[in-house]
Amino acid sequence: MTDHVYKLIELTGSSATSIEDAVQNAVAKASKTLRNLHWFEIVETRGVIAEGRVARWQVTLKVGFTLED
C-alpha cells in the first residue's frame, strides 16, 4: 500500500437550485483542470436573498486530491 500526500484547495460553488447543486457545480468545474480529486468538506454555507426569497446558494468547500509522484 502506498502512502499518499494530499493537497487541499478551497472552492466556492453557487446555484439557484440547491446546496447540493452548488457542491456539484464546484466539484465538476474543478475536475476539468485537476486530477485525483478524492474528497470534500463543506466549511461554509450561505445564500443570497432577493425580493424576500432565497435567490442563490453559495457553498465553500475544501477539496482534497492526491499529488502525483
N, C-alpha and C positions, 0 to 999 in steps of 0.2 A: 504494500500500500504506500502510495506517495503522499508526502506532506504537502499541503497547499499553502500558498501565500495569497491572501485576498486584498483587493483594493476596494475602498468604499468611495462612492460618489453620491452626491445629493442631487435629486431631481425634484421638480415640481410639475405635476401634470394637472390639467384642468379639463372640465367637461360641463356642459349644460345639462347632462343627463343624470349622473350619479357619481358617488365617491369611487365605486368600483371602476367605472368607465374612466375616471381621471387617472387611476392607477394603471389601468391597461394602456392608456394613451402614452403615459410616461415610459413604461417598460417597452412598448412597441417601438417608440421613437429611439430609445437608447440602443435597442437591439439591432438597429440598422447600421450603427457605427462601432459598437462594442461587441466583443466576443466573450464567451464563457460566463454569461450572467447566471447567477445561481440562486440568489435570494434577495428579498427586500424587507424593509421595516418601515412602517408608516410612523413618521415622527411629528407630523402636524397636519391638521385638517382645518380648513377654513372655507368660507364662501363669500360670494358677492350678492348683495341684496339690491334689487331694482324694483321700484314701484311696490314695495311691501312684500316681495316674494323672493325666494332663492333663485338667482339668475345663473350662477355658476358655482361649481365646486372646485376647490384647489386643494391638492394633496401633496405634501412634501414627503419624499421617501429617501431612505438610504438604500442604495443598491450595491450588493457585493458581487464581485466577479474575481475569478482566479487569474493570476498573472501567468503568462506563458513562460516556459523555460527558454 
